[in-house]
Amino acid sequence: MPITPGSQIMEMIRSEPASARIPIIFLTGKNDRKTVMKVMQLKPDGYLLKSMSHEEIIAAIDNFFETNKWKNMKLKKENGYE
């Protein structure tokens, strides 16, 4: 069990301009409504419950790369708008 909850680490990552755009797929063993809602408000790029299968992890990563968010990040970088 980490000392700092994953949702708090995600808040720290998203609050810093240098790291705010790092893709995050949240992996958790907690599936209570309060935890899910708190994490979803942070807008992760994916959300998986432990114990997830290898296929679920690959699907979450594939889903991220197929979204417009990834395409927009790539276009902004190519055009010098980081």
The 8 nearest C-alpha neighbors of each residue, nearest first, counted from 0:
[[1, 2, 4, 3, 5, 28, 27, 29],
 [2, 0, 3, 4, 5, 8, 7, 6],
 [1, 3, 4, 0, 5, 8, 7, 6],
 [2, 4, 1, 5, 7, 8, 6, 0],
 [5, 3, 7, 6, 1, 2, 8, 0],
 [4, 6, 8, 7, 9, 3, 1, 25],
 [5, 7, 9, 8, 4, 38, 10, 37],
 [6, 8, 10, 9, 4, 5, 11, 3],
 [9, 7, 5, 11, 10, 6, 12, 4],
 [8, 10, 6, 12, 7, 11, 5, 13],
 [11, 9, 7, 13, 8, 12, 14, 6],
 [10, 12, 8, 14, 9, 13, 7, 15],
 [11, 13, 9, 10, 14, 18, 19, 15],
 [12, 14, 19, 10, 11, 15, 9, 18],
 [15, 13, 11, 12, 10, 19, 16, 18],
 [14, 16, 18, 17, 19, 13, 12, 11],
 [17, 15, 19, 18, 14, 13, 20, 12],
 [18, 16, 15, 19, 20, 12, 21, 14],
 [17, 19, 15, 16, 21, 12, 20, 13],
 [20, 18, 13, 16, 15, 12, 21, 17],
 [19, 21, 18, 22, 13, 17, 16, 72],
 [22, 20, 18, 19, 23, 12, 13, 17],
 [21, 23, 44, 20, 24, 43, 63, 19],
 [24, 22, 44, 43, 25, 21, 45, 9],
 [23, 25, 45, 44, 46, 43, 26, 22],
 [24, 26, 46, 45, 23, 47, 43, 27],
 [27, 25, 47, 48, 46, 24, 49, 28],
 [28, 26, 48, 29, 49, 25, 47, 30],
 [27, 29, 49, 48, 30, 26, 50, 47],
 [30, 28, 27, 31, 34, 48, 35, 49],
 [29, 31, 35, 32, 28, 34, 48, 27],
 [30, 32, 34, 33, 29, 35, 36, 28],
 [31, 33, 35, 34, 36, 30, 37, 29],
 [34, 32, 36, 35, 31, 37, 30, 38],
 [35, 33, 37, 36, 32, 31, 38, 30],
 [34, 36, 32, 38, 37, 33, 39, 30],
 [37, 35, 39, 33, 38, 34, 32, 40],
 [38, 36, 34, 40, 35, 39, 33, 41],
 [37, 39, 41, 35, 40, 36, 6, 34],
 [38, 40, 36, 42, 41, 37, 35, 43],
 [41, 39, 42, 37, 38, 36, 43, 35],
 [40, 42, 39, 38, 43, 37, 10, 9],
 [43, 41, 39, 40, 44, 38, 45, 23],
 [44, 42, 45, 23, 41, 24, 25, 39],
 [43, 45, 24, 23, 22, 63, 42, 46],
 [46, 44, 24, 43, 25, 59, 23, 47],
 [45, 47, 25, 24, 26, 43, 48, 44],
 [48, 46, 26, 25, 27, 49, 51, 45],
 [47, 49, 27, 28, 26, 51, 50, 46],
 [50, 48, 28, 51, 27, 26, 47, 29],
 [49, 51, 48, 52, 28, 47, 27, 26],
 [50, 52, 49, 48, 55, 47, 53, 56],
 [51, 53, 55, 54, 56, 50, 49, 57],
 [52, 54, 56, 55, 57, 51, 58, 50],
 [53, 55, 57, 52, 56, 58, 51, 59],
 [56, 54, 58, 52, 57, 53, 51, 59],
 [55, 57, 59, 53, 58, 54, 60, 52],
 [56, 58, 54, 60, 55, 59, 61, 53],
 [59, 57, 61, 55, 56, 60, 62, 54],
 [60, 58, 62, 56, 57, 61, 45, 55],
 [59, 61, 57, 63, 62, 58, 56, 64],
 [62, 60, 58, 64, 63, 59, 57, 65],
 [63, 61, 59, 65, 60, 64, 58, 66],
 [64, 62, 60, 66, 61, 65, 59, 44],
 [63, 65, 61, 62, 66, 69, 60, 70],
 [64, 66, 62, 63, 61, 67, 69, 70],
 [67, 65, 68, 63, 64, 69, 62, 70],
 [66, 68, 70, 69, 71, 65, 64, 72],
 [67, 69, 71, 66, 70, 72, 63, 64],
 [70, 68, 72, 71, 67, 64, 66, 73],
 [69, 71, 67, 73, 68, 72, 74, 66],
 [70, 72, 74, 68, 73, 69, 67, 75],
 [73, 71, 69, 75, 70, 74, 68, 76],
 [72, 74, 70, 76, 71, 75, 77, 69],
 [75, 73, 77, 71, 76, 72, 78, 70],
 [74, 76, 80, 78, 72, 77, 73, 81],
 [75, 77, 79, 73, 78, 81, 74, 80],
 [76, 78, 74, 75, 79, 73, 80, 72],
 [79, 77, 75, 76, 80, 74, 81, 73],
 [78, 80, 76, 77, 81, 75, 74, 73],
 [81, 79, 75, 76, 78, 77, 74, 72],
 [80, 76, 79, 75, 72, 78, 77, 73]]
